[in-house]
Amino acid sequence: MNIENKIKLIVDALEDIKAQDITVLETGKLTSLFERMVIANGTSNRQTRALADNVRVKMKEANEYVGNTEGEDTGDWVLLDLGDVIVHVMLPAVRTHYNLEELWGAGEAARARSKSV
């Protein structure tokens, strides 16, 4: 599956469970570890876990690589390793605190691209 189709599948899986503020960052020029980063908000710990689980299920159904998942014990910030895509599902306060968009040098450009996949 090409990267754009993979991103669409991930975003659709997040939207199925009503994720908020979905942002896709292109990171291929910043690191060789992954090409894209998807960041989304959940409204509760339970929802962040459900969002991450739905992405994992949809990726497995599509026979795509699903690596480790971190953070499901608390649900404040769940990270999914999908090979060339990393998915962060966070509570809004955690997302604001860590500000991954700015950390990865995308800032407002990433927000403008939000959900434009």
BELNORJO-V574414 format. One line per field, one symbol per residue. ss: DSSP state (H for helix, E for strand, - for the rest). phi: phi as a letter, one per 40 degrees, with the letter a starting at -180 (. if undefined). Layout:
BEGIN
ss: ???
phi: ???
END
This chain:
BEGIN
ss: --HHHHHHHHHHHHHH---EEEEEEE---------EEEEEEE--HHHHHHHHHHHHHHHHH-------EE------EEEEE---EEEEEEEHHHHHHH-HHHH---HHHHHHH----
phi: .ccccccccccccccdbgcbfcbbbcbdccaccacbbbbabbcadccccccccccdccccccfbcbccbbgcccgcabbbcbgcbbbbbbcdccccccfcdcdcgcfccccccdgcc
END
